[in-house]
Amino acid sequence: ANMNEEWWKLRRQLQGLDAPEPRTEQDFDAGAKYHIATYVPYIRYFVSFIVQFQFYEALCIKSGQYTLNGTDPLFLCDFSKGGEETGQLIRDMMQNGFSKSWPQVLKDMTGTPEMSASSFLKYFLPLYDFLAQENAKNGECVGWGDDIDEECAARKWLDKYEMEHMKLDEELGQKDWEYYTNINDETSAASIEALKKLQAYNKEAWIEHINKTDFENFKNATLKRQFQNLALLGVSAMEENSLNEFNNIVSNMTGIYGAGKVCPWKNEDCNLATDGLTLEPGISGVMDNPADHEWDELIYYWKNWRDVSGKKIRSQYARYVELSNVAAKANNLDDASQMWLNNYLKDDKDFQKDLESLWQEIKPLYEKVHAYVRYRLKDKW
């Protein structure tokens, strides 16, 4: 599979970025991202980042610190001056938890169930104008190539399930923390064992209760939604050998990512154990301040971090994708992408189209940022 090639195709298509040096299929640059190596869906960050500005504008209007037809820019609003009424709006939203769909919560807060980048663009309008002026001045181009008795029984069972699940989840969280902060075979085994206990509990609950419950006909909307959220078993639906292999792969990739170190620039033969730089804060400290470092030094850290992270998990990641699709099929889905999108699509069948629409809304700003940064980088190097 041409995973690295396809990765960079997407980077070029969506972000206008290319690798600073030639890359091959021996590399796996996507694996240098934390979320790839640790099985964390990335979509939540895009959604939350955009929607937070809708919440911000609604709070600013509620507080009286911003008006749609006013002259003050949105980014200067301080909704904390709105008093108790503004605070109540936040409390009303937060206390819903998962009892309401996210479009309904969005509507209660902002007046519309639709995600929109309009608040984001209002907030960054001064930046947009600045970038337009600067890019024009610099001559820089923008762009690039229902049973009531059953309900009662279900509610009681769910209370017991949630208590036991919480205990197992807390145990897993502790073991994961011990592994992430002290990566070795013992802590890895303990983390995997805690995960297996939670997965086994979830699978038993799904087989013995959730799958046998006609929750789609529940009259209680909250209870119905709780069962709908449990209806997709996830990776735990796989048979035992595949699940064990999957867990080991994720643990191994997490360990490789977390233990990755690079010798300091111009000290390539260092003792990694004592002198090696981890991603945080060492390597990131360099890459986050490019103006203070030589180009060759930046390239050194860029390449070597990917060598000790993404490249090392490449073969495992290919098998991880295969097993993820096995898990999806065990959940009667076509592939892992449907499994990851399931919770979003339950409430919004057009969710993927909505994301594309959001991207198209914010793309002009990104293009101008891209052009401006490109100009400044060329000016520096």
N, C-alpha and C positions, 0 to 999 in steps of 0.2 A: 504493500500500500504506500502511495506517495504522500504520507502524512505531512511531512515537513513542507513539501511543495504546495500542498493544498492550504496549509496554515498560512504560508506567506501570500498565497493568492487572496485569501480573505483579508489579510492585513493590508494588502494593496487596495483591494476593492472597497473596503469599509473605512479604512483609516488613512490611506495614502502613505503607508510606511513600507520601507523595504529594509532588508538586513544591511548592516554597514560593511559586511564582507561576504564573499560567496558562501552559500550553504548547500549541503547535499542531503541525501536520504540517510546518511550516517548520523546526521544531527536530528534532534527533536526539540525544537525551540519552544513549542507550546508547553512542553513539560517543565520549562523553567518558570512557569506561572504556578503559584501556590495552589490555585483552585483546580488545576489540571491534575497535579500530583496528589491531591488530597480528597478527590471526589466531592467537590463543592460546586453546585450549579452557579454560574456566574450571573444569570439573568436577573437575580434579585437586586443586584447593585444598580443596574440600569433603571429598573422600575422605581426603586426607592429614591434614587437620586433625582429623577424627574418629578415624581409625585410630591416630594417634600416641598417643592416650590409652590405647588398648588395649595398645600396646607398653609404655607407661610403667607401667601397672598390673602387667603380666606381669614386668617387670624389678624392680619393687618387691617383688613376692611372691618372686621368685627370690633377691633379695638379703636377704630376711628383714626388710626395713624396713617391711613392710605385711602384714597378715593380714586375710582376709575377715571374720573375726568379731572383730577387734580394735577397740579404742576410738580409736586414732589415725587422724585423717583422711588420706585419700589424698594430698592436696595437700602435706602436710608430709614425704612420703617423699623420701629422698635415696638412690637406688639405687646411687650411686657407692661407697657404703660396703659393697657386697656382695662386693667383691673379684673375683678372677679368674673365678669361675664365672659371675658376672653379665656380665662382659666377654666371655666365651666365647659366651654366648647372643647377644650383639650381633654378634660376628664370624661365627658360624654363619649368621645371617640375611643379613648383608651380602655374604658370599662367594657366595651363590647367584646374584646378578645376575638375569638373565632366564631362568636355566636351569629355574626352577620357576614354576608359576603363582602369582599373588599370593594366591589363597585358601590354597594349600598352605603358602606362607611364613607367612601369618597364623596358620595352624593350628600350625605348628612353634613359633612364638613365643608364642602365647597359649593354645593348646589347642583353638581352634575356628576353622574356615574362614570363619565368618560375621562380617561387619562388624556392630558393635554400638556404640551410643552409651552403654552402661551405664557404661564407665570414664569417659567424658566427664562424665556426670552425677554420678558419685561424686566426681570431682575438684572439681566446682563446686557440690556440695551446700551448703556454707556460704553461697555467693553466692545460691543458689536460696532458701534459708531467709530470708536478709536481704531479698531482693527481695520475697518474699511478705509479710514483716512491714511493710516500708516502703510497699509499694503499698496494703496494708490500712490502715495508719496515715494515709496521705495521701488515702484515699478514691478512689484511682485505679483505674479499671476495667482489667482485663487482657484484651487482645485487640482486635480490630477486624474492621470489616466484611470296504610293506616291501621291496626289492631291495638285497642287500648291496653289489654292485658299484656300483650307482647311488648308494648312500649314500656309498661311498668317494670317488667322483668329485665328488659334491655337497659333501662336507666340504672337499676340496681347493679347489674353486671358491670356496666360501664364505670360506676363509682369504684368498684373493687379493682377493675382493670387499671384504672388511672393511678390508683395508689401503688400497686405493685410495679407498674411501668415506671413511675417516678423513681422508686427505689433503685431499680435496675439501671435507669438512665443516669442517676447520680453516681452510681458505682462505676459505670462506664466513663463518665466525665472525669472522675478521679483517676482512674487507670490511664486514660488518655493523657491527662496532664502529666502524670508521672513519666509516661513514655516520651512525650514531646520535650520534656525538660531534662531527661536523662536517657537518651536513646541507647538501648542495649538489648540483647536477646531476651533477658528476663522481663524487662518492662514491656517489650513488644508482645511476648507471650501472654502476660497478664492483661494487656489491653485487648488482645484478640479474644481471650477467654471471656472477658466481661461483655464484649460485643456479641459473642456466640450465645451467651445466656439471654441477652435482650432479644436477639433475633429468634431464638427458639421459643421464647415466651410470646412474641408477636405472632409467630406462625401458628402456634397452638391456639391462641385467641382467635385468629382468623378462621382456622379450620372448624373449631368447636362452637364458635359463637357468631362472629361477624358474617361469615359466609352462609350461615343458616338463618339469618335474621332478615325479614322482609322490611327493611328500614325505609325503602322508597315510598311505602304507604303509611309511614308514621304521620300523625297529625301534628305532633310537636316539631316545629321547624328546626329548633335548636338541636334536639336529639337526632333528628334525621341528618342534619348536617354533620354532627359528630361522627355518626356511623359512615357517612359518605367519605369523610376524611380518612377513615380507617380501612375503606374498601380495597384500596390498592396496597398490597402487601410489600411491594418493592423487591429488593434483592433477596429477602428472606424466603421468597417463593421458590428459589432454586433448590434442587436436590442437594443433599449434604456435601458431597464431594466438591461440587462446583462452588457452593457457597464458601467452603473452607478455602478453596483456592483463591476465590475473589477477595476474601478478607486478608489473606496473606499477601496478595499483590498490593492491595491498598496500604497495608501496614509497611511493606517493604518500600513502596514509593514515598510514603510519608517520611520514613526513616532516612532514605537517601536525600530527600529534600532538606530535612531538618539538620542532618549531619554534614551537609556540604560545606567545604572550606576551600579557599583559594590562597595560595601563597601571595604575600604582598608584592606589589610592583617592584621589579628589579631585585627581587629576592626569591626567585623561582624555585630554589632548592631548599627552601625553609623546612623546618619541622612543623608539619601541618598541625600536629596535636597541640603545640605550644604557641606557634606564631601564625597559624592559618587564620584567615578572615572569614567569618560567616557572612551571610547575606545582610543580616541586621546585627549591629549597626554598621559593620565594617565596609562591605562592598557598596551598600546603599548610600553610605556617607560620601563615597566618591562619586557615584553616578548621579546623585541628587544635586551635586555642585560641580557640573562639568566645566564651568569657567575657571575653576581653580586647578584644573588638571590638564595634562597633555593629552592630545588625541590618542596617541599610542597607548597611554595608560588606560584610557576609557575603553579602547578596543580590547586590551588585555583582560580587564575585568569582565567585560561583556561576554567575550568568548569563553573564558575559563569558568565562569559561573554556569554557563550552559553546558559545558563539558562535564561538570561534576553533578549536575542536576538533571536536566532534560535528556541528555544523551544516555545517561546511565539507566533511565527508566523507560527508554523507548521500547524495547522488546516486551517488557512487562505491560506497558500501556496498551500495546496492540491486543494482548490477551485480555486485558481488563475491558476493552471495548467489546470483544467477543462475548465475554461473560455478562456484561451489562445487557447486551441484546438477548442473551439466553434468559436473563432475569425478566426482561420485558415480555418475552414470549410466554414465560411462566405466569405472567399477569394478563395474558390474552391481549397483548399489545404488539405492534409490529416491531418496534425497536426502542432503544433506551431514550431517544428524544421524546417519544410519546409519554414515557414514564416520568420524565423530568417536567414536562409541560402539563401533566394531568391536573394538578391542583389549580393551575391558572385557567385551563380550558373548561373546567367544571362551571366556572362562573362567567366566563366570557369566551364564547366559541370563536370569536374573531380576534383573540388575543394576539396571535402572531401578526395579523394585519395591523393591529393597533401599535405593536412595537415598531413595525416598519414605518408607520405614519409618524410616530414619535421621532424616529431617526431622521426622517426627511425634514421634520420641523427644526431640529437642532443642527442638522448637517451644515447649513450655511455658516453658522457660528464656528463650528469645528474647522471648516475649510479655511476660514480667515485666521484662526489660531494657528493652524497648520502652516499656512503661508508665511505668517509673521515669524514663527519659530524657525522655519526653514531659512528665512532671510537672516535672522540673527545668528544662526549656527554657521551659515556660509560666511557671514561677516567675521565671525570669531576664527574659523579654521579655513 
